[in-house]
Amino acid sequence: MKFAKRVAGTQNAGLNDLYTAPDPQQISFAGGYPDPAMFPQKALQVAMGEAMTNRAAFQYADSWGFRPLRDQLAAMMAADGIKTSGEHLIITQGAQQGIDLTARLMLNPGDGLVVEAPTYLGALAAFNQYEPTYYEAPMQADGMDLVALKKILMTHQVKMIYTVPDFQNPTGAVMSLEKRRALVRLANQFDVLILEDGPYRFLRYEGTTLPPVKVFDTEGRVVFLGSMSKILSPSLRLGWLIADPEIMAGIEALKGAADVESSALIQRAVSQYLSRVDFPAHLAQLRKTYRQKRDVMLDALHCHLPADFTITDPQGGFFLWLQGPKGLDMTALQREVLLPAHVSVVAGRNLSPAHSMVSGARLTFAAPAIGDIEPGVQRLAAALSQGARQVQAR
Ligand SMILES: Cc1ncc(COP(=O)(O)O)c(C=O)c1O
């Protein structure tokens, strides 16, 4: 069959790397899964049962989403700094659909798109379908390198910038307050849309929460994406997109064309859930659990990691970045050494469009059982030492 060109770009994005072959002995630091012990199964079961008592839950509704839920999420975001209302918020199938719809709205083949390097693999998989011209802005400890970004904007036509300002996937970095303001100023100056992806915003384990980039939006050019995946359950496929009216009109039309609407049943269940439980207390519990896991992982890495590897120090989210010595091919190392040692990471190769991050890797501390983290890190560290020796010997 002669498939459309967009398929190849998406097939080659490397999403499958996240799901390594089943190995019962493996300790995986790869997939960005929430800790399954943290799903509020009982409360969701009750909420689902309650939603099912209403016949409307089984019917078509509309592509905007269930209005009471939109209002609840808008209130949550207003408390987080984004002054919005349910009117300016649309329900999506996870943040992933928000990425896809925004890219579909903005990008013709060849259009300029800036991404952080490294960035979220799933976003690249979505963007590849629209065949953009990519530009990479390197990640720094305080977020995207804005000097590099400005250079790109001055020398190329760019339509959109994709950023994960809070506990970035995959580095765990947080964009500084000053950079948030400056990013919007640059977007205004060069007439660019900012796609702000914020699924980890509510998972801060220490330090002060910074306002979303959307808060500094003066010209209606920032699209904010939220998600229940990391803070409630990814199988709900429930996310939201906040944008100003002009953008929203396009997004709403594209959402209808893509999948008509998100499940009315799930939306009503989540709405029920939010009105029945103390959601801030649930979030506090998540933070406590993930903070402990992060601490165990950081302690173990500081203790065992070979000297020529460095790690980031995330204040929240699910991930940290492991940087190996120059010349190391983390993909090969994973295949030849890590997987046989029953430990896995996400190698950096596919985490930037130009494959510029080959000697690094993403590690998650969220999904593994807390008791597996230290032994997993020991395996990882031993395998990395062995691998680095092999690389030097070549
Ligand atoms: C930065 C980022 N954006 C979006 C997603 C997709 O999330 P969702 O399940 O809400 O579609 C993820 C999931 O890993 C992510 O890390």
The ligand as an ORCA input file, in Angstrom:
! r2SCAN-3c Opt
* xyz 0 1
  C       4.620     16.274     28.477
  C       3.510     15.330     28.194
  N       2.482     15.742     27.445
  C       1.450     14.940     27.177
  C       1.418     13.639     27.614
  C       0.255     12.780     27.239
  O      -0.622     12.759     28.268
  P      -2.132     12.301     28.161
  O      -2.228     10.950     28.749
  O      -2.854     13.344     28.932
  O      -2.535     12.318     26.719
  C       2.466     13.157     28.387
  C       2.475     11.768     28.852
  O       3.475     11.188     29.144
  C       3.526     14.033     28.692
  O       4.570     13.641     29.433
*
